[in-house]
C-alpha cells in the first residue's frame, strides 16, 4: 500500500497551527525580534558573515533560560558570544543549545515515533470507528502505524491529530541560552555569531562614450540571504579580501537606466581594516530572507579608457615546425582604465564588470563582460570584452631551422586585415620561450616582458598590414 505523505503534511500543519505557533519549555523566556535594538551585519567575500544582534531583555537574578529566536539557520553555534552591554560582566553564560530542527509536518512525524496519535478517518468504513488511537512505529521510507488490532501503512482518506508539540521543535531557528544574572532588571545583550548563508559581490556597469575614450561607471553591491532569517534595519558592512576560515568551522536586454544610481544616493564608505578593506553603508537597510538586493557602491563619470586590439600567439611553435598557424585568427578586444582620479582612486572589490554603449538611436547595447579581482587604488583594470568582427589575422611559419642541440631559428609572417572604414592599431603579442632574440623584422618590437615580444601594427582602413620577423630561441638551461 502506498503512503499519501502529502495528505499527512497538509492536515498535520493545520493541526499544528491550532495548537500554537512555537514550542516553549517551562520557565523559558522568549527573546523575539520585537526586543531587537540594533543589528550589525559584516559580510565577507567567502560567504561567511558576522552578526551582532542587540536586544533588550528582562532578566531575573540568578539563572534564566532565554529562547533567542530568529537567529540564522546557518549559524555556527560554536562561535556565539553573548555580551552584557548594560552592566558588562553581570551576565554569565552557563549553557547554550542551537535548535535548528524546525517545526514542520515531516519533523513532527519523526519526533512522534514511539508515541500515540489520533487517526481520524474522513470517510469511515463500515465496522470501523471514525477515530482511533494508533502508535507511530516508524517514519523512514513510509509511515507505519500500530492500531489496537492491526498494523497499517495506508492513510488514504485519513489524517492525524497530535496531542502536543515536542519541546525540541521550533518554528524558527532558535538559540536557547542558559545564563546567570547578577541582578534583576532590563539588560541590553549583544549576541555575536558567525554564519554562512549571507553573501555579497560587486557588480560594475560601464557605459562607453561614442568616442570610445571615456565611460561613466556605476558600482553596485549585490547581497543574497538564504539564512532563513530577515535582518531588519541592519547596519551593513562588507569586507573585501581573503579571510582565512578553518575548514569545518561553518555549518555546512534591459535598459541601462535600471543600473543608474540616483544622484545623492548614500555611497558605501571605505576604510582600511587590517589587511582588508571595509565598506560601510551610510544608512540602515533590511536584508530579507530569500532576497537578492543591490545597494550603491560608487559612481564616476568621464573615466578615461583605452581600447586595444590584440592578437596573442603561443610559445609552442617556436621549437616546432608548424607551417600554417591559422587563418582568420580572432583578434581580442580589451578595455583598460586606471583606478585613480575623479571619483575613483578607491579600492575596488572584485566582481563582474559589464560594458554598454549606445547605438545610433540612443539605445544601450551590451558590449561584453569580464570578472575583475580586488583592485587597489592607482592600479589598472583590464577587461576582456570579446573579439573583433572586422579585424582578423592569418599567421604562417615560413622557415624553421635547428641550429644545434637546443637552439632553433624560425621565421613568421603575420597578415592583419582591417575591414573597417577607419584605421586600427593592433598589438601582436608573442610569448617566446627560453633565451630569445629577434634576428630580423620589418617593424620594430618591444620587449614587454622577459618572455614577450610585442609589435604595434597600424592597419589602414580596408587594408592589410603584414609583419615578418625571425626569432632565435635557445631552450638549454
N, C-alpha and C positions, 0 to 999 in steps of 0.2 A: 504494500500500500504506500502511496506517495504522501508526503507531509506537505501541507499547504502553509509554508512559513510566512508567506505574505499576509495571510489571514491572521496568523498569530500576531505579527508585528503591528498591524493596524489597530486591532482591537485592544491589544495589551497597552499600547501607548495611550489610547483613550482612557483606559482604566487608571493608568498612572497619573494622568492629569487630574483625575477626580480625587486621587489620594493626596497629592501635594506636589509642589514644584521641585523640592530637593530634600534629600535626607539630612538630618542633623542629629548628632549624638546628644545625649543628655548633658546639660551644663555647657554646651558648646555655644560660643558667641560668634555669630556670622559677621564678618567684616566684608561688606559688599562694596560695589563701585560707588554707591551713594556717599560713602565716607571718604572718598578719594579727594585729596587736596591738590596733588601735583603728580604728573608722570613725566619722566625724562627717558627718552629712547636714544641710545647710542648704537648705531648700526654700522657694522664693519663690512669690508668688501667680501670676505669669505663666507658670508651667510650667517655669521654669529652676531649676537646683539647683547647689549647690557641694558636691563630695565631697572629704573629706580621708581618704585611705586609707593608714594607717600599717602598715608591715610590717618584720619583722626579716630582713635579707638578708646572706648570706655573700658578701663581695667579695674579689677578688684585687687586689693592687697593679697599677695600670695600667688597661688597657681591659677592660671587662666588657660583655657583652650580656645584658640581663635581659628575659625574657618575662613581663611583669606581667599575669597572667591575671585574668579575672573583673572587668574594668572595665565600665562602662556601654556597651552597644551604641550608645547615642545620644550619646556624649561628644563634646565639641568638643575635638579633639586639639590645636588651636592654643592652647588655654587651659591646657594641662597645665604644672604647676610641680613639680619634684622637689627636695625639701629633705633634707639630711642632719641628723638631729636628734642623732646621737651626737657627731659632730665637724663642726659647721657649717663649710661651705666645703671640706670634704675630698673631696666627690664633685661632679664637674662633668659636666653634660650635653653630649654630643657630637652625638647624633642620636636622633630618635625616629620610630617608624612605627606608625601605628594600623592593626591588622589586624582589620577587621570583615567581611571576606569569609569567612563561616563555612562550615565543613565540612558539606556535605550532598550528596546524590546529584546535584542539578542543577548545583551549583558544581563538583563533581568532574568532571562531563562537560565543562563549559565549559573547565576547565583542561587537559583531555586532548585538546583539538582539536589535530590535527597529531601526536599521539603514538599508539603502538600499545597495544592491549589484547588480551586473550584472550577470544574469544567461545565460550561453552560452549553447545552445542545439547542441551537437555534431552531432546528427542526427535529423535535423529539420523536424518536422512533417508538412504535407501539411496544409496550412491555418494558421500556426503559424510562428512567426518571428524566425530568428536564434538566436537573442539576445533579452532579456527582462530585464527590471528593476523589482526587487522584494524586499520586506521588510522582514527581518527575524523576525518573531513573537515570536518564542520560539526555544530553543535548549536544551530540557530536555531529555526525552527518545527518541526523534527524532526531526528532523528539520521541522519547519513549515514556509512556505513561502507565503506571500501575494502578488499576482500579481495585475495588474490594474483591472482585471475582475474575479479573482478566488483565491482560497487558495489551495495550494498543499503541500504534504509531500513527493513527489516522485522525486528523482533527477537521475533516470536512464538515462544514455546517456547524462548527462549534467554536467557542472562544474561551479564553482563560481569565479567571479573576484571581488576583494576587492579594493576600491579606495585608501586606505592608511592603515598604521599600527597604532593602538591606542597607545598613548604615554605611557600608563601604562603597556605595554607588552615589555618584554626584551628577547633577545635571550640567555642571560646568567644571572645568579644571580648577581644583581647589588645593591650596597648601594648608594643612592643618598644623598649627603651631602651639605647642605647649610651652608657656612662658611663665616666669616668676616675676611679679611686680613688687617693687619695694613700697608702693603706696597705692591708694585708691584714687581714681580720677581719670580725666581725659588725657591721653598721651598722643603725640604725633609720632607715628612709627614709619620708618622707611624700610621697605623690603627691596633689596637689590638682588638680582639674579641674572645669569646668562641663559640665553635661549637661542635656538635655531628657529627657522620659520619666518624671519624678517630679513629682507634683502633690499639692496639698492644698487643701481648702476647709473652712470651718467649717459645722457643722450644729447648729442650736439646736432644742430641744424645750421648749415651754412648756405646762404643764398648768394650765388656768384653774380657779380655785376656784368653788364653787357660787354665791358672791355676786358673781362676775364682777368683783371688785375687786382680786384678788391672783392670782398664779400662782407655781408652782415652775418654775425654769428650769434646764435642763441644757445645757451646751455640749460638743460633741464635735468633734474634728478628724478628717476623713476623708482618708486617704492612698491614693494609687494609684501603682503601679510597673509600667511597661511597658518598662524598660530592658534586659531580658534578663538581669539580674544580681540576685542576692539580697544584701542588706546585713544581715549577721548582727550582732546585739547592738550596733546603732549608737546613738550619741548623736544625738538628733533635735532639730533646731532649725528653727523656722518664722519667716519674715519676712513681716509684714503691711505692705503699702504698695506703691506703684507704682514699681518699679525699672526704669529705662530700660536697654534692651538694644539694641545696634546691630543693625539688620536684617541677617540673614545670619550673625550671629556664632555661632548654634547650628545644627547639622545638623538639615537637615530630617528592717379592716386588722389589722395587727399590734397586739399589746397594748402598752400604754405601759411595761410593765415592761422591755421589751427596750431602752428608752432610759435606764433608770436608771443612775446612776453609783454604784458601790459606795462605802459610807462608808469614808473613809480612803484611797481610791484616789489615787495621786500626780497632782496637777494640774500643768499647764504653768505655769512661772514666767515672768512677763512683765518685760521691761525696755525702756527707751527706747534706741534704737540709731540714731544719725544722725537722719534724718527719718522713720524707720520704727519699728516695734515688733517686738521679737524675743521669741519664745516658746520655752522650753527644757523638754523633757520630763525629769522628775527621775529617770528610770531608763532603762537601755538597752532598746531594742526592735528586733526583727527585721522589716525591711521586705522581704518576699519578692517575687520577680518574679511578675508577673501576679496581683497580690493587691490587694484593697481592704481596708483595716483602719481601725479607729477607735480613738482614744485620748481620754481625758477632758481637757477644756479647763477647764471651770468648773462650778460648781453654786451656785445661790442659791435660797433659799426665801422665800415670802411677799413677792414683789416686787410693789409697788403698780402697778396698771394702770388705764388709763382707756379705757372703751369709748365711742366716739362713732358716731352715725348721721349720715351726711352726704349731702345732695342737692346735687350740683355742676352749675352751669349752664355757659353758653357766652357768649363776648363777641360772637358773630356777630349775634345777634338784637337788639342794642341800636342798630344803624343800618340795620335792615331791617324790613319788615312781615312778621310771621310769627304768624298768629292762634293756631293750635293748636300748642303746643310739645311735646306729648306726654302720653299717658295712661298711668297706672300706671308711671310712671318708677321706675327702680330706685334705692333708697337704699343707699349703700355703708356697710359696717361696718369700722371701724378700731379697732385696739388700740394704745395708746401707753404706753410706760413710759420712765422716766428712768434712764440708766445711772449710778446713784450709790447709795450707801448699802448697808449689809449686806455681802453677798459680791460685790456689783457694784462699780462705780467703777473698772473696769479697761478698757483699750482692747479693744473687741470687733472681731475680724476680720470682714470681710464674708462672707456665706454665706446659706444657706437657713434660714428660721425657720418651724417648723411648730407649730401650736397644737392642743391637745386639751382635751377636757372630759369628765368622767364623766357618764353619764346617770343616771336614777333608780335603775338596778340596779347602779350602780358600775362599768359598763363604759366604758372610754375611747372617745370618738368624735372623729374628725378634724373640726376646725373650719375649717381653711384654712391657707395658707402664703403667704409672701412672701419676697423676697430683700432683705437689708439690706446697706448699704455699710459700709465700715470706720467705726466709731463711736467717737470719743474719749470719755473719761470725762465725766460731767456733762451729756451731750447726750441728747436724746430719740431713741428708736427708735419709728418709726411703721409699723405693719403693716396692709396692706390685706388684710383677711380674706376678704371676699366681699360678698354682697348680702343685705339683709334680705328675708325672705319676707313678713312681715306688715305692714311699713311701706312704703307706696308714695306716689306723688305725681302729681297732674295739674297741668300748667302751661299757662297761656294768656297771650297778649299781648292785652290788652283795648283798647288805644288806641295810636296811633303818630302823631306829628306831626313835620313838618320845620319848624324854627324859623329857618331861614336857610341859608346856603350849606353849612355843615358842622356844624350843631347839630341834635340830634334829642331828642325827648322821647317816652318810651314808658311805658305802664302795664302791670303784670303781676299776675296772680292765681295764686298757688301754693297748692293744696289738698293738705295732707299728711294721709293717713289711717293710723290705727293700729288693726289688727285684734287686737292682743294684749289680754290680760286685765290688763295693767299699763301705766301711763303711760310714755311715752318722750319724751326730748328729741332734737330733730332740728336739725342745723345746715344752713341753706340758704346755700350759698356761691356768690356770683355774681361772676365776673370781669367788670369793667366797663371798657371801653376809653376812651382819651382823657382829657380833663378832665371829671370827672363830679361829680354831686351828686344826693342823694335829695331830691326835692321834696315827697313825701308818702309816708306809711307808717302802717300800723296797728300795727306792732310796731317797736321801736327796733332799728336796725342798729349794727354796729360796723365801723369801717374797719380791717380786719385787715391790709391792705397798701395800697400806693398804687393798685392796680388791683382791689381786692377788697372787697366788702361782705358781711358775714356776719350772718344773723339766727338767733337761738337760739329755736326754737319748742317750746313744751311741748304735747304732744299727749296728751290723756287716753285712757284705755283705751276702745277701741271707738268712738272719736270722730275727727272731722276738724278740724284747725286750718287756717285759710286766711290766708295772708299776701298783702296787697295793697300795692304800692308803685309809685311813679312815679320814673323816673330820667331825668336830663337829661345828655346827653353832647355834648361838643364835640371833633371829630376834626381840627380845623385846627391845624397846628403851625407 
